[in-house]
Amino acid sequence: MMHMTFYWGIKATILFDFWKTDSWLSYILTLLACFVFAAFYQYLENRRIQFKSLSSTRHPPPPRSGVSAPLIPKSGTRSAAKAASVLLFGVNAAIGYLMMLAAMSFNGGVFIAIVVGLTVGYSVFRSDDGGADAAAENPCACA
């Protein structure tokens, strides 16, 4: 039966029926995996924000008129950065929702590992941006 309140113990089922912890070693490895995934989420979020700023800061060349104007303007690096930003958003959303579901196992250690991983990841990967993209700042890991 699944717990509906926080509990402290080494027996937990995380995300899938086959991911069960029943010993201290499996529990600690699970906490480490949750920590690493949470920190990796912040790393990907940093990359996504950088790609987003790269795609929005480059200005397209002025439009040409007349016969020499191409029918489909080339956007080059800008579209590649935008595609990378969109792809990373999807991956980030998936990881964020998986972390949310892992926290919903209601195991206190898993919850703490995820929050500490997000905090350390933010400190390492995103704290030096100086609030460059305040709109992207969202404390919810699944947003």
C-alpha positions in Angstrom: 0.0 0.0 0.0 1.2 3.5 -0.8 1.9 6.0 1.9 -0.2 9.1 1.9 1.8 11.0 4.6 5.5 11.6 5.0 7.4 8.7 6.5 11.0 7.9 7.3 12.3 4.5 6.4 14.4 2.7 3.9 11.6 0.8 2.3 10.2 2.9 -0.6 8.9 2.5 -4.1 10.1 5.3 -6.5 8.3 5.9 -9.8 8.1 2.2 -10.9 7.3 -1.1 -9.2 10.8 -2.4 -10.0 12.5 0.6 -8.2 12.1 -0.5 -4.6 14.5 0.0 -1.8 14.8 -2.7 0.9 18.3 -2.2 2.2 20.5 0.8 3.3 22.6 0.4 0.2 19.7 0.6 -2.3 18.1 3.5 -0.3 21.3 5.5 -0.3 21.8 4.9 -4.0 18.2 6.0 -4.6 18.8 9.2 -2.6 22.0 9.8 -4.6 20.1 9.3 -7.9 17.4 11.7 -6.8 20.1 14.3 -5.8 21.9 13.9 -9.1 18.7 14.2 -11.2 17.7 17.3 -9.3 21.1 18.9 -9.9 21.1 17.8 -13.5 17.7 19.5 -13.9 19.2 22.8 -12.8 22.1 22.3 -15.3 19.7 21.7 -18.1 17.6 24.7 -17.1 20.8 26.8 -17.3 21.6 25.5 -20.8 18.0 26.2 -21.9 18.0 29.8 -20.6 21.3 30.4 -22.4 20.0 29.0 -25.7 16.8 31.0 -25.2 18.8 34.2 -24.7 21.1 33.3 -27.7 18.0 32.9 -29.9 16.4 36.1 -28.8 19.4 38.4 -28.8 20.5 37.9 -32.4 18.7 40.3 -34.7 17.9 39.1 -38.2 19.4 40.9 -41.0 17.3 43.8 -42.5 14.9 42.5 -45.1 15.8 42.9 -48.7 13.3 44.0 -51.2 13.0 43.4 -54.9 14.2 40.6 -57.0 17.2 39.7 -54.8 15.1 39.0 -51.7 14.9 35.3 -50.9 11.5 33.7 -50.6 12.5 31.9 -47.4 15.0 33.9 -45.3 17.8 32.0 -43.6 17.8 32.2 -39.9 20.9 29.9 -39.2 22.1 29.9 -35.7 19.0 31.6 -34.3 16.7 28.8 -35.4 19.2 26.1 -34.1 19.3 27.8 -30.7 15.6 28.1 -30.6 15.2 24.4 -31.5 17.7 23.5 -28.8 15.8 25.6 -26.3 12.5 24.0 -27.2 14.0 20.5 -26.9 15.6 21.3 -23.6 12.3 22.6 -22.3 10.6 19.3 -23.1 13.4 17.3 -21.4 13.3 19.7 -18.4 9.5 19.3 -18.1 9.8 15.5 -18.2 12.6 15.5 -15.5 10.7 18.0 -13.4 7.5 15.9 -13.4 9.5 12.7 -12.7 11.1 14.4 -9.7 7.6 15.6 -8.6 6.3 12.0 -8.8 9.4 10.7 -6.9 8.7 13.2 -4.1 5.1 12.0 -4.1 6.4 8.7 -2.8 6.1 10.6 0.5 9.5 9.3 1.7 11.2 12.0 3.7 14.7 11.2 2.5 13.7 11.2 -1.1 12.0 14.6 -0.7 15.0 16.1 1.1 17.4 14.6 -1.5 15.4 16.3 -4.3 15.2 19.7 -2.6 18.9 19.6 -1.7 19.8 18.5 -5.2 17.8 21.4 -6.7 19.4 23.8 -4.2 23.0 22.7 -4.9 22.3 22.6 -8.7 21.0 26.1 -8.6 24.0 27.2 -6.5 26.5 25.6 -8.9 24.9 26.2 -12.3 22.5 29.2 -12.0 23.4 31.5 -9.2 25.9 33.5 -11.2 23.5 34.6 -14.0 22.6 37.7 -12.0 18.9 37.4 -12.6 19.4 37.8 -16.4 16.2 36.1 -17.2 13.8 36.8 -14.3 10.8 35.5 -16.2 12.4 32.0 -16.2 12.9 32.0 -12.5 10.4 29.6 -11.1 10.9 27.7 -7.9 8.7 24.8 -9.1 10.9 22.2 -10.6 8.2 21.0 -13.0 7.4 24.3 -14.6 
